[in-house]
Amino acid sequence: MSRIGRMPIAIPAGVTVEVAENNKVTVKGPKGTLERVLPTEMEITVEGAEVIVKRPNDLKKMKSLHGLTRTLINNMVIGVTEGYEKKLEVNGVGYRAAKQGKTLTLSLGYSHPVEMTDPEGIETVLDGQNIIIVKGIDKEKVGQFAAEIRDKRRPEPYKGKGIKYADETIRRKVGKTGKK
């Protein structure tokens, strides 16, 4: 049995979990509401203050869906209670970020400023001029938007310039050496 899949998901106080037909799970909490349609093969039940996910048989596909389904529901519960955030750092001379309304403006050494608008349910906060914090209740959307911001100028291995995650380490390379 899947070690992750068989663990029950504890529902904290102030959170409601509803399972509709076709395994449409709705999680409501203090930070908002999340909905997701999960694989119909899995059997999702709410028992007291716990959500339990069971699989019908031991086929390889069912085994992999079992842990995935449980983790997706758990991420929804954590999202509506605590929320998710990703920190990005902008490194480089002249590289900076600015925020105006819902628009994030990045100066990344291109001939033009790069403008990005916050998607629905996602909020970007600036800490100084070079730290961007992406916040939201949906883990998938937070990670995706953070990745899109990072893709505007990935960190390069020689000087480390670009946008990187706060917990990311850049593998540095030694530059070319001059003639002796």
Contacts in CASP RR format, 6 or more apart in sequence:
PFRMAT RR
TARGET T0000
AUTHOR 0000-0000-0000
METHOD contacts of the structure
MODEL  1
MSRIGRMPIAIPAGVTVEVAENNKVTVKGPKGTLERVLPTEMEITVEGAE
VIVKRPNDLKKMKSLHGLTRTLINNMVIGVTEGYEKKLEVNGVGYRAAKQ
GKTLTLSLGYSHPVEMTDPEGIETVLDGQNIIIVKGIDKEKVGQFAAEIR
DKRRPEPYKGKGIKYADETIRRKVGKTGKK
2 55 0 8 1.000
2 63 0 8 1.000
2 66 0 8 1.000
2 67 0 8 1.000
2 70 0 8 1.000
4 67 0 8 1.000
4 70 0 8 1.000
4 71 0 8 1.000
5 53 0 8 1.000
5 66 0 8 1.000
5 67 0 8 1.000
5 69 0 8 1.000
5 70 0 8 1.000
5 71 0 8 1.000
6 53 0 8 1.000
6 66 0 8 1.000
7 70 0 8 1.000
8 47 0 8 1.000
8 50 0 8 1.000
8 51 0 8 1.000
8 52 0 8 1.000
9 50 0 8 1.000
9 51 0 8 1.000
9 52 0 8 1.000
9 53 0 8 1.000
9 70 0 8 1.000
9 73 0 8 1.000
9 74 0 8 1.000
9 77 0 8 1.000
10 49 0 8 1.000
10 50 0 8 1.000
11 17 0 8 1.000
11 46 0 8 1.000
11 48 0 8 1.000
11 49 0 8 1.000
11 50 0 8 1.000
11 51 0 8 1.000
11 77 0 8 1.000
12 77 0 8 1.000
12 81 0 8 1.000
14 29 0 8 1.000
14 30 0 8 1.000
15 27 0 8 1.000
15 28 0 8 1.000
15 29 0 8 1.000
15 30 0 8 1.000
15 77 0 8 1.000
15 80 0 8 1.000
15 81 0 8 1.000
16 27 0 8 1.000
16 28 0 8 1.000
16 29 0 8 1.000
17 25 0 8 1.000
17 26 0 8 1.000
17 27 0 8 1.000
17 46 0 8 1.000
17 51 0 8 1.000
17 73 0 8 1.000
17 77 0 8 1.000
18 25 0 8 1.000
18 26 0 8 1.000
18 28 0 8 1.000
18 46 0 8 1.000
19 25 0 8 1.000
19 44 0 8 1.000
19 45 0 8 1.000
19 46 0 8 1.000
20 26 0 8 1.000
22 37 0 8 1.000
22 40 0 8 1.000
23 37 0 8 1.000
23 38 0 8 1.000
23 39 0 8 1.000
23 40 0 8 1.000
23 42 0 8 1.000
23 44 0 8 1.000
24 35 0 8 1.000
24 36 0 8 1.000
24 37 0 8 1.000
24 38 0 8 1.000
25 35 0 8 1.000
25 36 0 8 1.000
25 37 0 8 1.000
25 38 0 8 1.000
25 44 0 8 1.000
25 73 0 8 1.000
25 76 0 8 1.000
26 33 0 8 1.000
26 34 0 8 1.000
26 35 0 8 1.000
27 33 0 8 1.000
27 34 0 8 1.000
27 35 0 8 1.000
27 73 0 8 1.000
27 76 0 8 1.000
27 77 0 8 1.000
27 80 0 8 1.000
28 80 0 8 1.000
29 80 0 8 1.000
29 81 0 8 1.000
30 80 0 8 1.000
30 81 0 8 1.000
31 79 0 8 1.000
31 80 0 8 1.000
31 81 0 8 1.000
31 82 0 8 1.000
31 83 0 8 1.000
31 137 0 8 1.000
32 80 0 8 1.000
32 137 0 8 1.000
33 80 0 8 1.000
34 76 0 8 1.000
34 79 0 8 1.000
34 80 0 8 1.000
34 137 0 8 1.000
34 138 0 8 1.000
36 72 0 8 1.000
36 76 0 8 1.000
38 44 0 8 1.000
38 69 0 8 1.000
38 72 0 8 1.000
38 73 0 8 1.000
39 65 0 8 1.000
39 68 0 8 1.000
39 69 0 8 1.000
41 55 0 8 1.000
41 56 0 8 1.000
41 62 0 8 1.000
41 65 0 8 1.000
42 53 0 8 1.000
42 54 0 8 1.000
42 55 0 8 1.000
42 56 0 8 1.000
42 65 0 8 1.000
42 66 0 8 1.000
42 69 0 8 1.000
43 53 0 8 1.000
43 54 0 8 1.000
43 55 0 8 1.000
43 56 0 8 1.000
44 51 0 8 1.000
44 52 0 8 1.000
44 53 0 8 1.000
44 69 0 8 1.000
44 73 0 8 1.000
45 51 0 8 1.000
45 52 0 8 1.000
45 54 0 8 1.000
46 52 0 8 1.000
51 73 0 8 1.000
51 77 0 8 1.000
53 66 0 8 1.000
53 67 0 8 1.000
53 69 0 8 1.000
53 70 0 8 1.000
53 73 0 8 1.000
55 62 0 8 1.000
55 63 0 8 1.000
55 65 0 8 1.000
55 66 0 8 1.000
56 62 0 8 1.000
75 139 0 8 1.000
75 140 0 8 1.000
78 84 0 8 1.000
78 139 0 8 1.000
79 136 0 8 1.000
79 137 0 8 1.000
79 138 0 8 1.000
79 139 0 8 1.000
80 137 0 8 1.000
83 135 0 8 1.000
83 136 0 8 1.000
83 137 0 8 1.000
84 135 0 8 1.000
84 136 0 8 1.000
84 137 0 8 1.000
84 138 0 8 1.000
84 139 0 8 1.000
84 142 0 8 1.000
84 143 0 8 1.000
85 133 0 8 1.000
85 134 0 8 1.000
85 135 0 8 1.000
85 136 0 8 1.000
85 142 0 8 1.000
86 133 0 8 1.000
86 134 0 8 1.000
86 142 0 8 1.000
86 143 0 8 1.000
86 146 0 8 1.000
86 165 0 8 1.000
87 131 0 8 1.000
87 132 0 8 1.000
87 133 0 8 1.000
87 165 0 8 1.000
87 166 0 8 1.000
87 167 0 8 1.000
88 131 0 8 1.000
88 132 0 8 1.000
88 133 0 8 1.000
88 134 0 8 1.000
88 146 0 8 1.000
88 149 0 8 1.000
88 150 0 8 1.000
88 163 0 8 1.000
88 164 0 8 1.000
88 165 0 8 1.000
88 166 0 8 1.000
89 130 0 8 1.000
89 131 0 8 1.000
89 132 0 8 1.000
89 163 0 8 1.000
89 164 0 8 1.000
89 165 0 8 1.000
89 166 0 8 1.000
90 96 0 8 1.000
90 97 0 8 1.000
90 106 0 8 1.000
90 108 0 8 1.000
90 129 0 8 1.000
90 130 0 8 1.000
90 131 0 8 1.000
90 132 0 8 1.000
90 162 0 8 1.000
90 163 0 8 1.000
91 130 0 8 1.000
91 155 0 8 1.000
91 160 0 8 1.000
91 161 0 8 1.000
91 162 0 8 1.000
91 163 0 8 1.000
91 164 0 8 1.000
92 159 0 8 1.000
92 160 0 8 1.000
92 161 0 8 1.000
92 162 0 8 1.000
93 161 0 8 1.000
94 107 0 8 1.000
94 109 0 8 1.000
95 106 0 8 1.000
95 107 0 8 1.000
95 108 0 8 1.000
95 109 0 8 1.000
95 130 0 8 1.000
95 153 0 8 1.000
95 161 0 8 1.000
95 162 0 8 1.000
96 106 0 8 1.000
96 107 0 8 1.000
96 129 0 8 1.000
96 130 0 8 1.000
97 104 0 8 1.000
97 105 0 8 1.000
97 106 0 8 1.000
97 107 0 8 1.000
97 126 0 8 1.000
97 129 0 8 1.000
97 130 0 8 1.000
97 132 0 8 1.000
98 104 0 8 1.000
98 105 0 8 1.000
98 106 0 8 1.000
98 107 0 8 1.000
98 126 0 8 1.000
98 129 0 8 1.000
99 105 0 8 1.000
99 124 0 8 1.000
99 125 0 8 1.000
99 126 0 8 1.000
102 117 0 8 1.000
102 118 0 8 1.000
103 115 0 8 1.000
103 116 0 8 1.000
103 117 0 8 1.000
103 118 0 8 1.000
104 115 0 8 1.000
104 116 0 8 1.000
104 117 0 8 1.000
104 118 0 8 1.000
104 124 0 8 1.000
104 132 0 8 1.000
104 149 0 8 1.000
105 113 0 8 1.000
105 114 0 8 1.000
105 115 0 8 1.000
106 113 0 8 1.000
106 114 0 8 1.000
106 115 0 8 1.000
106 116 0 8 1.000
106 149 0 8 1.000
106 152 0 8 1.000
106 153 0 8 1.000
106 163 0 8 1.000
107 113 0 8 1.000
107 114 0 8 1.000
108 114 0 8 1.000
108 152 0 8 1.000
108 153 0 8 1.000
108 162 0 8 1.000
108 163 0 8 1.000
109 153 0 8 1.000
114 152 0 8 1.000
116 148 0 8 1.000
116 149 0 8 1.000
116 152 0 8 1.000
118 124 0 8 1.000
118 145 0 8 1.000
119 141 0 8 1.000
119 145 0 8 1.000
121 136 0 8 1.000
121 137 0 8 1.000
121 138 0 8 1.000
121 141 0 8 1.000
122 134 0 8 1.000
122 135 0 8 1.000
122 136 0 8 1.000
122 138 0 8 1.000
122 141 0 8 1.000
122 142 0 8 1.000
122 145 0 8 1.000
123 134 0 8 1.000
123 135 0 8 1.000
123 136 0 8 1.000
124 132 0 8 1.000
124 133 0 8 1.000
124 134 0 8 1.000
124 135 0 8 1.000
124 145 0 8 1.000
124 149 0 8 1.000
125 132 0 8 1.000
125 133 0 8 1.000
125 135 0 8 1.000
126 132 0 8 1.000
126 133 0 8 1.000
127 133 0 8 1.000
131 166 0 8 1.000
132 149 0 8 1.000
132 163 0 8 1.000
134 142 0 8 1.000
134 143 0 8 1.000
134 145 0 8 1.000
134 146 0 8 1.000
134 149 0 8 1.000
135 142 0 8 1.000
136 142 0 8 1.000
146 165 0 8 1.000
149 163 0 8 1.000
150 163 0 8 1.000
150 164 0 8 1.000
150 165 0 8 1.000
152 163 0 8 1.000
153 161 0 8 1.000
153 162 0 8 1.000
153 163 0 8 1.000
154 162 0 8 1.000
154 163 0 8 1.000
155 161 0 8 1.000
155 162 0 8 1.000
155 163 0 8 1.000
155 164 0 8 1.000
155 168 0 8 1.000
155 170 0 8 1.000
156 162 0 8 1.000
157 170 0 8 1.000
157 171 0 8 1.000
157 172 0 8 1.000
157 173 0 8 1.000
158 172 0 8 1.000
158 173 0 8 1.000
158 175 0 8 1.000
160 170 0 8 1.000
160 172 0 8 1.000
164 170 0 8 1.000
END
